[in-house]
Amino acid sequence: MRPATEALIVIDVQNDFCPGGALAVAGGDAIIPRINGLLGEFPVKVLTQDWHPADHSSFAANHGAEAFSMTEMAYGPQVLWPTHCVQGTAGAAFHPALATDPADLVIRKGFRAGIDSYSAFFENDRSTPTGLEGYLRTRGVTALTLVGIATDFCVAYSALDAARLGFAVTVLEGACAGIDLNGSLAEARAEMRAAGVALEH
């Protein structure tokens, strides 16, 4: 077992992000056995869950736009996604192979219709907190290991915010799956490295 100061953050291992889902990421289900193994190693374990209302502003269908096109929100550029992880749907549920029972906390994000939320720590305005930081601080956590989906969006945003908040951060790329939208994976890896995030396999 790792020290009490270390936490595992499992990002968005949900049906819609796995093969067959509405926003499927290649290999999204292949990382689950490794994640399940890691859950037994960490004293603090958190799962995040994308949890959107049907009228969410990041859904292309709600703008009559093409999926994966860009728009400008009050908080900056925003990818318009296929409708995914709608609250209460099978797509928003955790993948059935994921061991959810060991989790200490499940934190839902993206539930505000007007703003998307990639990071486990902040909405995409980079200032509205999810409450995860406070939870980890009160548990005495100083180091985080991040795994899950997608490497170049929710995992990377979470890692960058965690580093900005002063946590020691490791991303296990072998337990992550990436989208790689127009070079986003290389860009995310460069940003994480520059922020002091350790990238390991």
N, C-alpha and C positions, 0 to 999 in steps of 0.2 A: 504493500500500500504506500502511496506517495504521501509526502508531508501534508498536514492539515491546511497549509497555506496554498495548496494547489487545487484548481478547479478544472473540470472538463466541461466545455460549452459545446453542445451538439446543435448545430444550426439546421433547422428546417428539413429534417428527413421525413418528408410528407409525400403522400401518394401523387399529388400533382407534379412534383419535381422528379419523380422516378419514371422509368420507362412505362409508357401507356398513359401517363398523366397529361394534364392540359398544358403544362410547361415543362415537359420531360427533359431531363439532363442526362446525357449518355453516361451510363455507369452509375447512376444515382443509387441503385439498389445494391451494386457490387461492393460498396464500402460498408454496408451494414454489419456484416460479421466482425469486421475489425473494430467498429465503433462499439458493438456489444461487448467485445473483449476489454476494451478500454474502460468501460463503465465500472468494471470491477476493481480498477486500479486507483481511482480517484476518490478522495474523501468528500468532495463537493461536486455534484453533478447537476447540470442545468440543461434542459431542452428548450429550444425556442421553436415557436410555431407561428408561421405566417397565417393571419386570421383577418381576411378582408370582408367588409360588407359588399353586397352585390353591386352597389353604386360607386365602387371605389374609383377615384380619379385617375389611377394608374392603368386602368383597363382600357385598351384600345377601343373595345366595343362601345364604351360609354362616351367616346368622342367621335364615333363613326370613322375611325382612323385604322390604318394598317397596323397589325401587330409588329412590334420591334421598331416602329418609327419613333421619332423624338418629338417632344413638345417642351414648352417652357412653362414651368410652374413658378409660383411666387418665390419658392425656395431654390429655383435653379432648373437646369435641364433634367428631364425625366423621360426614361424609356417607357413607351406605352406597351404593356404586356398583354398576352392573351389572358382572358379571364381565368383566374386560378385561386386556389385556397380560399374559396368563399365559405364564410362561417357556417359550420354545421353540415357541410357537404362531405362526401366520402373523400374527395380530393384534398380537403384540408386536414384529414385525419393523418396521424403518424402512420408510416409504412408498417404493415402488420408484422414484418420481421424484426423491427426495431424493439429492443428491450426497453420499454418505457417505465416499468415498475421501479428500477433502481434510481430514477431521477428524484432529487430533492425538491426541484422547482421546475415548473413549466411556465415559461413567460411568452405571452402572446404579443405579437406586434403587427402593425399595419391595419389596426382596427379603426383608425380615424379615416373617414372617407376622403378627406381633403388632402391627405399627405401620405406618401409611401414611406416605408420603413424597412430598409435593408439591414441596418445594424441592430444587434441585440441590445445596444445601449441608448441609441438616439433615433428619433425619426429623421427623415432625410433633410430636414432643416438644420440638422447637426446640433440642435439645442434643446428640443423637447425630449426629456429623458423617459426611458421605459421603466426605470426603477431598479434595473439589474445591478448597476454600480453600487447602490446602497445596500442591496442584499449581500453582494460579495464582500463589501467592506465590513459589514456587521458579522460575517462569518470568518473574518480574519484572513481572507484570501488576498494573495499578492501576485500569484502567477497563474496564467491561464493557458490551457491547451485547447485550440479550436479545431473542430472537425465538422464535416457536413456539406451542405449544398447551398449556394453554388460558390465555388472557390473565389470567383472573380466579382461576385456581387455581395451577397449577404455575409459570407465568411470574411472577405477582405474588408468590407466596411466595418464589421464588428472588430476585426483585428486592429485596424487603424484607430478606431475610437478607443479601444482598450489601451493601446500604446499611448495615446494622447492623454488618457486618464492616469497613466503612471504604472499600469500593470506590466509585468514581464509577460510577453506573449509569444507563444509558439503555434504555428499552423502546421498540422500534419497533412501534407499534401496527398499522401497516399490514402488518407481517410476522408478525402474531399472529392467532389466532382464539379467540374467547371463548365460554363456555358460557352465561353470564348466568342463573344459577339463583337465582330469587327476589331479583333486584337485586344479585347478587354482582359484576357488572361495574362498576357505579357505585361500589360500596363499595371494590372493589380499587383502582380508579383514584384515589379519594380518599386511601386509605391510602398508596399509592405516592407521590403528590404530597407528602403530609405528611412522608414519610420522606426527601424530597429526590431522589426518582427523577425523571429527565427523561423525560416522555412525548412522543414524536415520532411523526410518521406515516411 
